[in-house]
Amino acid sequence: MRQAISSFIFGDSVERKLPERVLRAIHEQQEQGEILIGWVQLALVIFFLALYTIAPKTSEGTPFSPVPYALALYFLFTVMHLFLAYRLELPAWFLMGSVIIDMTLLMVLMWSFHLQYGQPAPFYLKAPTLLYVFIFISIRALRFEPTYVVAAGIAAAIGWTALVGYAIRVMPTEHEVITRDYVLYLTSNRVLIGAEIDKVISILLVTTVLAVALVRARRLLTRSIAAGTAAEDLSRFVSPEIADQITGADRDIQPGDGEVKVASVLFCDIEGFSGISERLSPDRLIQTLNDYFAAMSEVIDRHGGVITQYAGDAMMITFNAAKSDPDHAANALRTAIGIRDTAESRRFGDGVVMRTRVGVNTGELISGAVGTSERLLFTAHGDEVNVAARLEQLNKDYGTYILASQPTVRAAGPEFACQPIGVVPVRGRAAPVTVYTVESGRLALTDGGTDGPVPSLPPSS
């Protein structure tokens, strides 16, 4: 019951222990908030100084005028506060002391009004300067720590209570100080206890509401930073384009959600990876793979591809699926050539050769989520995806490193040198596939071009 009431008032608490980096991010937000507090205070004191300078004086002829001195003192303290906030991490005792100093300066300034205007002490209880108390309290909310808001509110309530007590005590005994008449209270130097209690209650209520709001906001901030940090970490495991689709969805993504598109799919796989794995120790293998994937990612990013899935040393890359790409077929072939050329010209890790076979296909597929409601994988599905995977494997049979289907070659245009391999029955698919190998540079297609007859070849194993 108590937990339910607490959650209703303050919001859901953060149950698990937060990682150090999340706590550090929250702390940085608080430090930035303290700097913002300093700037707001500086802007306020400059505004009050300017207003005091240009406004007609309401106390002309009085020998005692504490306002400019109080503003000057507050200006110096604010500048020091702001300077220290930029230079170092302010300790809690300094922050608490600054709250008390702020309120003390304000209360002393209001107390001095009866001296400035030559009036009995209850005179200052009518001063509208009391409204500045609420500004001083609310400024402390910028740090997202309710402790300092509560401290400011309590200091203000104690300070005002002390001013009321002083006003009652120092009045000459021959004068009646306390009254129950509201009109008399407003038109004379009398004290209406109920009115002063209302002011103290208002200060405490505003403080309480702000403190509750801050606790709720702080919990929300904590969860938001924790979620944001987790999302940033997890986004490294999926492409930014897929992460944007997931986070930008209007509703929770469910298994089977997807979009049907005409897109291009590229599969690539390292030649002889089993032998490489056997020769290298696990730590060297990971280092070599990381070097390889980093180099290939540069090629893929350059041509707008999206790494949709890793499978050991293999990758599935999509074009026009996770993000729009009207030139997807040509970009897929540019990526295939870039992957092949990079794999042939570079050495990875400690000088390991990692030649790469690539298969590319273009057609209608569905890009979306598969799995269960608790665990999803964002990938591409469809027969055209399977064809691309089979084309990558067919490179073994024909001694090639890039194989592309006829729809890809047609859609890519005349930029690429494509030589027909043949009409190949692909394992797991009834209809055969017309297959081309792709070279760098432009070259006219033989055998009648992409629309001409292509020789039939034996089925793939």
RODO-2510 file (C-alpha; in nm, 4 decimals, decimal comma):
residues 461
     n   res          X          Y          Z
     1     m     0,0000     0,0000     0,0000
     2     r     0,2748     0,2433     0,0943
     3     q     0,4658     0,1553    -0,2239
     4     a     0,1543     0,2175    -0,4344
     5     i     0,0981     0,5587    -0,2741
     6     s     0,4645     0,6489    -0,3207
     7     s     0,4508     0,5502    -0,6882
     8     f     0,1317     0,7523    -0,7353
     9     i     0,2843     1,0662    -0,5826
    10     f     0,6485     1,0431    -0,6868
    11     g     0,6313     0,8153    -0,9909
    12     d     0,7828     0,4715    -1,0373
    13     s     1,1195     0,4337    -0,8711
    14     v     1,4272     0,2956    -1,0431
    15     e     1,4563    -0,0545    -0,9032
    16     r     1,7898    -0,1772    -1,0380
    17     k     2,1321    -0,0452    -0,9550
    18     l     2,2396     0,2012    -1,2193
    19     p     2,5685     0,1572    -1,4066
    20     e     2,8443     0,4035    -1,3287
    21     r     2,8217     0,5673    -1,6721
    22     v     2,4494     0,6371    -1,6182
    23     l     2,5181     0,7921    -1,2770
    24     r     2,7939     0,9971    -1,4370
    25     a     2,5553     1,1227    -1,7063
    26     i     2,2980     1,2235    -1,4425
    27     h     2,5691     1,3999    -1,2441
    28     e     2,6767     1,5911    -1,5546
    29     q     2,3190     1,7072    -1,6047
    30     q     2,3111     1,8343    -1,2469
    31     e     2,6400     2,0187    -1,2898
    32     q     2,5067     2,1843    -1,6047
    33     g     2,1946     2,2751    -1,4081
    34     e     2,4090     2,4465    -1,1423
    35     i     2,5785     2,6534    -1,4123
    36     l     2,2354     2,7461    -1,5482
    37     i     2,1280     2,8517    -1,1977
    38     g     2,4304     3,0817    -1,1831
    39     w     2,3442     3,2441    -1,5158
    40     v     1,9787     3,2920    -1,4189
    41     q     2,0825     3,4522    -1,0890
    42     l     2,3280     3,6782    -1,2717
    43     a     2,0598     3,7831    -1,5211
    44     l     1,8198     3,8579    -1,2341
    45     v     2,0646     4,0719    -1,0386
    46     i     2,1644     4,2645    -1,3531
    47     f     1,7971     4,3227    -1,4291
    48     f     1,7319     4,4465    -1,0737
    49     l     2,0374     4,6735    -1,0870
    50     a     1,9239     4,8215    -1,4176
    51     l     1,5700     4,8647    -1,2879
    52     y     1,6937     5,0328    -0,9708
    53     t     1,9139     5,2659    -1,1755
    54     i     1,6487     5,3880    -1,4226
    55     a     1,3323     5,3670    -1,2111
    56     p     1,2116     5,6685    -1,0042
    57     k     1,3265     5,6316    -0,6440
    58     t     1,0506     5,5721    -0,3904
    59     s     1,2717     5,6711    -0,0989
    60     e     1,4096     6,0095    -0,2082
    61     g     1,5679     6,1973     0,0814
    62     t     1,6168     5,8987     0,3104
    63     p     1,9742     5,8809     0,4402
    64     f     1,9825     5,5001     0,4492
    65     s     1,9394     5,3100     0,1173
    66     p     2,0525     4,9457     0,1428
    67     v     1,9210     4,8222    -0,1954
    68     p     2,2266     4,9073    -0,4115
    69     y     2,4607     4,7596    -0,1515
    70     a     2,2565     4,4399    -0,1255
    71     l     2,2417     4,4068    -0,5057
    72     a     2,6157     4,4705    -0,5350
    73     l     2,6894     4,2079    -0,2705
    74     y     2,4574     3,9585    -0,4387
    75     f     2,6185     4,0347    -0,7763
    76     l     2,9652     3,9572    -0,6395
    77     f     2,8449     3,6363    -0,4762
    78     t     2,6693     3,5270    -0,7967
    79     v     2,9773     3,5909    -1,0107
    80     m     3,1892     3,3888    -0,7682
    81     h     2,9299     3,1089    -0,7682
    82     l     2,9225     3,0990    -1,1483
    83     f     3,3011     3,1057    -1,1750
    84     l     3,3392     2,8150    -0,9318
    85     a     3,0618     2,6185    -1,1061
    86     y     3,2644     2,6308    -1,4284
    87     r     3,5979     2,5592    -1,2644
    88     l     3,5211     2,2730    -1,0305
    89     e     3,2568     2,0401    -0,8911
    90     l     3,0790     2,2320    -0,6186
    91     p     3,0509     2,0364    -0,2912
    92     a     2,7150     1,9878    -0,1213
    93     w     2,8055     2,2178     0,1702
    94     f     2,8772     2,5020    -0,0721
    95     l     2,5476     2,4501    -0,2549
    96     m     2,3555     2,4391     0,0703
    97     g     2,5405     2,7468     0,1920
    98     s     2,4562     2,9365    -0,1274
    99     v     2,0868     2,8605    -0,0723
   100     i     2,1018     2,9981     0,2816
   101     i     2,3036     3,3028     0,1736
   102     d     2,0517     3,3817    -0,1028
   103     m     1,7598     3,3717     0,1388
   104     t     1,9483     3,5554     0,4139
   105     l     2,0361     3,8431     0,1814
   106     l     1,6760     3,8697     0,0680
   107     m     1,5379     3,8608     0,4231
   108     v     1,7901     4,1156     0,5516
   109     l     1,7066     4,3419     0,2580
   110     m     1,3343     4,3261     0,3420
   111     w     1,4081     4,3785     0,7118
   112     s     1,6014     4,6972     0,6281
   113     f     1,3021     4,8594     0,4591
   114     h     1,1575     4,9907     0,7843
   115     l     1,4901     5,1606     0,8570
   116     q     1,5151     5,3030     0,5078
   117     y     1,1656     5,4524     0,5161
   118     g     1,1689     5,5426     0,8874
   119     q     0,8714     5,3234     0,9744
   120     p     0,7928     5,0698     1,2484
   121     a     0,9136     4,7171     1,1874
   122     p     0,5727     4,5754     1,0688
   123     f     0,6064     4,8058     0,7689
   124     y     0,8348     4,5584     0,5890
   125     l     0,5726     4,2827     0,6143
   126     k     0,3759     4,4597     0,3382
   127     a     0,6745     4,4654     0,0984
   128     p     0,6068     4,2986    -0,2397
   129     t     0,9716     4,1898    -0,2351
   130     l     0,8418     3,8762    -0,0629
   131     l     0,7455     3,7512    -0,4108
   132     y     1,1157     3,7169    -0,4927
   133     v     1,1231     3,4303    -0,2433
   134     f     0,9332     3,2151    -0,4922
   135     i     1,1818     3,3033    -0,7662
   136     f     1,4723     3,2005    -0,5432
   137     i     1,2997     2,8717    -0,4589
   138     s     1,2079     2,7875    -0,8185
   139     i     1,5589     2,8613    -0,9484
   140     r     1,6873     2,5713    -0,7402
   141     a     1,4690     2,3319    -0,9402
   142     l     1,7076     2,3711    -1,2350
   143     r     1,9526     2,1329    -1,0680
   144     f     1,7041     1,8437    -1,0519
   145     e     1,7799     1,7893    -0,6847
   146     p     1,4796     1,8416    -0,4550
   147     t     1,7085     1,8747    -0,1517
   148     y     1,8047     2,2308    -0,2408
   149     v     1,4490     2,3317    -0,3280
   150     v     1,3333     2,2069     0,0120
   151     a     1,6253     2,3858     0,1787
   152     a     1,5349     2,7122     0,0036
   153     g     1,1683     2,6775     0,1017
   154     i     1,2429     2,5983     0,4644
   155     a     1,4957     2,8827     0,4848
   156     a     1,2363     3,1214     0,3419
   157     a     0,9638     3,0038     0,5829
   158     i     1,1972     3,0337     0,8835
   159     g     1,3220     3,3710     0,7649
   160     w     0,9730     3,5147     0,7194
   161     t     0,8588     3,3738     1,0551
   162     a     1,1599     3,5424     1,2170
   163     l     1,0713     3,8730     1,0481
   164     v     0,7131     3,8489     1,1764
   165     g     0,8345     3,7698     1,5270
   166     y     1,0793     4,0592     1,5191
   167     a     0,8106     4,2992     1,3976
   168     i     0,5788     4,2032     1,6838
   169     r     0,8492     4,2099     1,9499
   170     v     1,0127     4,5456     1,8749
   171     m     0,6945     4,7503     1,8521
   172     p     0,6493     4,9862     2,1513
   173     t     0,4202     4,8381     2,4162
   174     e     0,1846     5,1379     2,4079
   175     h     0,0861     5,0453     2,0483
   176     e    -0,1430     4,7583     1,9705
   177     v     0,0517     4,5495     1,7179
   178     i    -0,1738     4,2534     1,6356
   179     t    -0,5098     4,3068     1,4733
   180     r    -0,7905     4,0972     1,3317
   181     d    -0,9130     4,3744     1,1031
   182     y    -0,7966     4,3115     0,7449
   183     v    -0,8506     4,6726     0,6349
   184     l    -0,6582     4,8033     0,9343
   185     y    -0,3845     4,5528     0,8556
   186     l    -0,3507     4,6855     0,5035
   187     t    -0,3701     5,0550     0,5930
   188     s    -0,1506     5,0647     0,9024
   189     n     0,1572     4,9120     1,0600
   190     r    -0,0402     4,6370     1,2272
   191     v     0,0200     4,2635     1,2032
   192     l    -0,2517     4,0209     1,0939
   193     i    -0,1282     3,6821     1,2148
   194     g    -0,3527     3,4885     0,9770
   195     a    -0,2136     3,6771     0,6760
   196     e     0,1437     3,6018     0,7784
   197     i     0,0592     3,2365     0,8371
   198     d    -0,0916     3,2289     0,4864
   199     k     0,2366     3,3561     0,3456
   200     v     0,4375     3,0907     0,5284
   201     i     0,1933     2,8180     0,4203
   202     s     0,2140     2,9411     0,0593
   203     i     0,5924     2,9249     0,0700
   204     l     0,5851     2,5710     0,2104
   205     l     0,3153     2,4517    -0,0324
   206     v     0,4998     2,5871    -0,3348
   207     t     0,8158     2,4223    -0,2039
   208     t     0,6347     2,0911    -0,1542
   209     v     0,4797     2,0937    -0,5012
   210     l     0,8142     2,1766    -0,6620
   211     a     0,9905     1,9087    -0,4588
   212     v     0,7354     1,6419    -0,5572
   213     a     0,7576     1,7501    -0,9204
   214     l     1,1367     1,7314    -0,8991
   215     v     1,1331     1,3824    -0,7504
   216     r     0,9054     1,2704    -1,0340
   217     a     1,1194     1,4517    -1,2909
   218     r     1,4411     1,3120    -1,1460
   219     r     1,3086     0,9569    -1,1604
   220     l     1,1944     1,0161    -1,5163
   221     l     1,5327     1,1718    -1,5986
   222     t     1,7103     0,8726    -1,4463
   223     r     1,5023     0,6256    -1,6468
   224     s     1,5422     0,8337    -1,9625
   225     i     1,9202     0,8546    -1,9303
   226     a     1,9393     0,4830    -1,8472
   227     a     1,7202     0,3996    -2,1475
   228     g     1,9095     0,6400    -2,3705
   229     t     2,2437     0,4938    -2,2674
   230     a     2,1150     0,1413    -2,3223
   231     a     1,9719     0,2383    -2,6622
   232     e     2,3022     0,3977    -2,7602
   233     d     2,4894     0,0839    -2,6571
   234     l     2,2423    -0,1492    -2,8284
   235     s     2,2433     0,0627    -3,1455
   236     r     2,6007    -0,0549    -3,1980
   237     f     2,4612    -0,4059    -3,2474
   238     v     2,2235    -0,2981    -3,5261
   239     s     2,2558    -0,0461    -3,8053
   240     p     2,1533     0,3156    -3,7325
   241     e     1,8858     0,2911    -4,0031
   242     i     1,7211    -0,0082    -3,8373
   243     a     1,7533     0,1571    -3,4960
   244     d     1,5763     0,4663    -3,6352
   245     q     1,2935     0,2509    -3,7705
   246     i     1,2496     0,0820    -3,4341
   247     t     1,2649     0,3977    -3,2213
   248     g     1,0564     0,6019    -3,4667
   249     a     0,7694     0,3515    -3,4886
   250     d     0,4272     0,4859    -3,3868
   251     r     0,3551     0,1697    -3,1902
   252     d     0,5419    -0,1263    -3,0454
   253     i     0,6839    -0,3412    -3,3245
   254     q     0,5286    -0,6871    -3,3305
   255     p     0,6507    -1,0108    -3,4941
   256     g     0,5608    -1,0030    -3,8618
   257     d     0,5525    -0,6246    -3,8939
   258     g     0,7251    -0,5257    -4,2138
   259     e     0,7134    -0,3443    -4,5444
   260     v     0,7091    -0,5005    -4,8908
   261     k     0,9590    -0,3341    -5,1264
   262     v     1,1564    -0,3884    -5,4410
   263     a     1,5089    -0,3900    -5,3053
   264     s     1,8531    -0,5393    -5,3562
   265     v     2,0175    -0,7902    -5,1244
   266     l     2,3873    -0,8726    -5,1003
   267     f     2,5348    -1,1717    -4,9203
   268     c     2,9101    -1,1969    -4,8644
   269     d     3,1195    -1,4706    -4,7079
   270     i     3,4929    -1,5160    -4,6488
   271     e     3,6562    -1,7812    -4,8639
   272     g     3,8141    -2,0621    -4,6618
   273     f     3,7155    -1,9156    -4,3266
   274     s     3,7198    -2,2547    -4,1530
   275     g     4,0887    -2,2952    -4,2376
   276     i     4,1629    -1,9415    -4,1196
   277     s     3,9825    -2,0087    -3,7905
   278     e     4,1834    -2,3261    -3,7422
   279     r     4,5172    -2,1477    -3,7881
   280     l     4,4471    -1,8496    -3,5617
   281     s     4,4057    -1,8353    -3,1853
   282     p     4,0642    -1,7056    -3,0679
   283     d     4,1947    -1,3609    -2,9717
   284     r     4,3817    -1,3187    -3,3031
   285     l     4,0745    -1,4391    -3,4912
   286     i     3,8536    -1,1787    -3,3251
   287     q     4,1096    -0,9064    -3,3937
   288     t     4,1320    -1,0141    -3,7591
   289     l     3,7532    -1,0258    -3,8010
   290     n     3,7123    -0,6833    -3,6422
   291     d     3,9702    -0,5416    -3,8825
   292     y     3,7914    -0,7086    -4,1735
   293     f     3,4432    -0,5913    -4,0739
   294     a     3,5677    -0,2352    -4,0165
   295     a     3,7122    -0,2223    -4,3680
   296     m     3,4008    -0,3718    -4,5262
   297     s     3,1725    -0,1384    -4,3308
   298     e     3,3489     0,1605    -4,4872
   299     v     3,2721     0,0222    -4,8326
   300     i     2,9109    -0,0573    -4,7409
   301     d     2,8480     0,2845    -4,5864
   302     r     3,0035     0,4596    -4,8854
   303     h     2,7370     0,3127    -5,1153
   304     g     2,4387     0,3391    -4,8821
   305     g     2,4084    -0,0236    -4,7821
   306     v     2,2681    -0,1379    -4,4495
   307     i     2,4206    -0,4337    -4,2674
   308     t     2,1028    -0,6149    -4,1736
   309     q     2,2515    -0,9308    -4,0299
   310     y     2,5809    -1,0918    -3,9287
   311     a     2,6205    -1,4703    -3,9342
   312     g     2,9697    -1,5655    -3,8267
   313     d     3,1955    -1,4326    -4,1012
   314     a     2,9027    -1,3696    -4,3387
   315     m     2,6966    -1,0548    -4,3790
   316     m     2,3584    -0,9761    -4,5291
   317     i     2,3417    -0,6222    -4,6668
   318     t     2,0247    -0,4592    -4,7978
   319     f     1,9681    -0,1618    -5,0258
   320     n     1,6336     0,0242    -5,0322
   321     a     1,4967    -0,1888    -4,7477
   322     a     1,5850    -0,0150    -4,4192
   323     k     1,6303     0,3212    -4,5949
   324     s     1,5203     0,4580    -4,9286
   325     d     1,7609     0,4177    -5,2203
   326     p     1,6235     0,4530    -5,5761
   327     d     1,9621     0,3449    -5,7190
   328     h     1,9750     0,0341    -5,5011
   329     a     2,0794    -0,2203    -5,7677
   330     a     2,3742    -0,0127    -5,8881
   331     n     2,4806     0,0616    -5,5312
   332     a     2,4627    -0,3086    -5,4486
   333     l     2,6986    -0,3896    -5,7372
   334     r     2,9307    -0,1022    -5,6433
   335     t     2,9425    -0,2449    -5,2920
   336     a     3,0092    -0,5954    -5,4231
   337     i     3,3018    -0,4708    -5,6334
   338     g     3,4328    -0,2645    -5,3402
   339     i     3,4172    -0,5640    -5,1051
   340     r     3,5945    -0,7900    -5,3521
   341     d     3,8657    -0,5349    -5,4328
   342     t     3,9242    -0,4464    -5,0666
   343     a     3,9493    -0,8133    -4,9707
   344     e     4,2034    -0,8765    -5,2474
   345     s     4,4190    -0,5691    -5,1900
   346     r     4,4369    -0,5661    -4,8097
   347     r     4,5681    -0,7877    -4,5357
   348     f     4,3771    -0,8099    -4,2089
   349     g     4,4918    -0,8625    -3,8540
   350     d     4,8479    -0,9985    -3,8663
   351     g     4,8607    -1,0167    -4,2459
   352     v     4,5728    -1,2586    -4,3108
   353     v     4,4266    -1,2789    -4,6633
   354     m     4,0441    -1,2896    -4,6504
   355     r     3,9109    -1,3096    -5,0053
   356     t     3,5353    -1,2666    -5,0091
   357     r     3,2611    -1,4141    -5,2245
   358     v     2,9507    -1,2045    -5,2950
   359     g     2,6009    -1,2766    -5,4245
   360     v     2,3577    -1,0023    -5,5278
   361     n     1,9894    -1,0201    -5,6197
   362     t     1,7107    -0,7700    -5,6756
   363     g     1,3388    -0,8243    -5,6344
   364     e     1,0384    -0,7899    -5,4117
   365     l     1,1008    -0,8709    -5,0479
   366     i     0,9645    -0,7863    -4,7049
   367     s     1,1788    -0,5989    -4,4540
   368     g     1,0647    -0,6273    -4,0960
   369     a     1,0644    -0,8064    -3,7620
   370     v     1,0666    -1,1784    -3,6977
   371     g     1,0678    -1,3656    -3,3684
   372     t     0,8509    -1,3457    -3,0580
   373     s     0,7031    -1,0517    -2,8692
   374     e     0,9905    -1,0849    -2,6178
   375     r     1,2759    -1,1174    -2,8688
   376     l     1,2810    -0,9828    -3,2236
   377     l     1,5230    -0,9795    -3,5126
   378     f     1,4942    -0,7095    -3,7755
   379     t     1,5820    -0,8642    -4,1114
   380     a     1,4683    -0,9164    -4,4706
   381     h     1,2593    -1,2121    -4,5862
   382     g     1,1460    -1,3570    -4,9155
   383     d     1,2499    -1,5758    -5,2051
   384     e     1,4707    -1,3016    -5,3484
   385     v     1,6743    -1,3003    -5,0266
   386     n     1,7257    -1,6764    -5,0568
   387     v     1,8413    -1,6337    -5,4174
   388     a     2,1087    -1,3831    -5,3129
   389     a     2,2349    -1,6294    -5,0501
   390     r     2,2472    -1,9114    -5,3070
   391     l     2,4333    -1,6920    -5,5573
   392     e     2,7029    -1,6267    -5,2989
   393     q     2,7459    -2,0027    -5,2544
   394     l     2,7520    -2,0617    -5,6339
   395     n     3,0805    -1,8707    -5,6550
   396     k     3,2525    -2,1871    -5,5286
   397     d     3,1288    -2,3837    -5,8311
   398     y     3,2331    -2,1318    -6,0953
   399     g     3,5529    -1,9929    -5,9446
   400     t     3,4117    -1,6419    -5,9235
   401     y     3,3874    -1,3828    -5,6466
   402     i     3,0803    -1,1863    -5,7538
   403     l     2,7597    -1,3335    -5,8932
   404     a     2,4524    -1,1223    -5,9639
   405     s     2,1083    -1,2100    -6,0920
   406     q     1,9645    -1,0775    -6,4169
   407     p     1,7149    -0,8431    -6,2392
   408     t     2,0076    -0,6787    -6,0589
   409     v     2,2133    -0,6378    -6,3763
   410     r     1,9175    -0,4922    -6,5667
   411     a     1,8272    -0,2497    -6,2872
   412     a     2,1894    -0,1398    -6,2359
   413     g     2,2276    -0,0121    -6,5935
   414     p     2,5263    -0,0086    -6,8279
   415     e     2,7832     0,1072    -6,5738
   416     f     2,9104    -0,2425    -6,4966
   417     a     3,0993    -0,5053    -6,6928
   418     c     2,8763    -0,8107    -6,6567
   419     q     2,9521    -1,1454    -6,8185
   420     p     2,6809    -1,4115    -6,8306
   421     i     2,7502    -1,7341    -6,6477
   422     g     2,4320    -1,9123    -6,7489
   423     v     2,0811    -2,0088    -6,6475
   424     v     2,1337    -2,1920    -6,3225
   425     p     1,8866    -2,4073    -6,1301
   426     v     1,9305    -2,2913    -5,7716
   427     r     1,8975    -2,5383    -5,4874
   428     g     1,5671    -2,4941    -5,3051
   429     r     1,4016    -2,2994    -5,5890
   430     a     1,1949    -2,4363    -5,8763
   431     a     1,2587    -2,1572    -6,1282
   432     p     1,6158    -2,1238    -6,2597
   433     v     1,8108    -1,7994    -6,2260
   434     t     2,0055    -1,6195    -6,4957
   435     v     2,3421    -1,5413    -6,3418
   436     y     2,6190    -1,2938    -6,4274
   437     t     2,9629    -1,2314    -6,2958
   438     v     3,0549    -0,8674    -6,2448
   439     e     3,3898    -0,7024    -6,3176
   440     s     3,5144    -0,3501    -6,2556
   441     g     3,4619    -0,0871    -6,5261
   442     r     3,2153    -0,0724    -6,8104
   443     l     3,2082    -0,3572    -7,0640
   444     a     2,9451    -0,4508    -7,3227
   445     l     2,7555    -0,7669    -7,2370
   446     t     2,8183    -1,0695    -7,4557
   447     d     2,5649    -1,3239    -7,5776
   448     g     2,3112    -1,0592    -7,6755
   449     g     2,3348    -0,8500    -7,3541
   450     t     2,1039    -0,8923    -7,0609
   451     d     1,8073    -0,9696    -7,2825
   452     g     1,9814    -1,2157    -7,5091
   453     p     1,9977    -1,5928    -7,4711
   454     v     2,2238    -1,7228    -7,1997
   455     p     2,3599    -2,0781    -7,1901
   456     s     2,2109    -2,3201    -6,9407
   457     l     2,4476    -2,4661    -6,6861
   458     p     2,4303    -2,7708    -6,4627
   459     p     2,2305    -2,7354    -6,1400
   460     s     2,4030    -2,6071    -5,8308
   461     s     2,4802    -2,8712    -5,5731
***
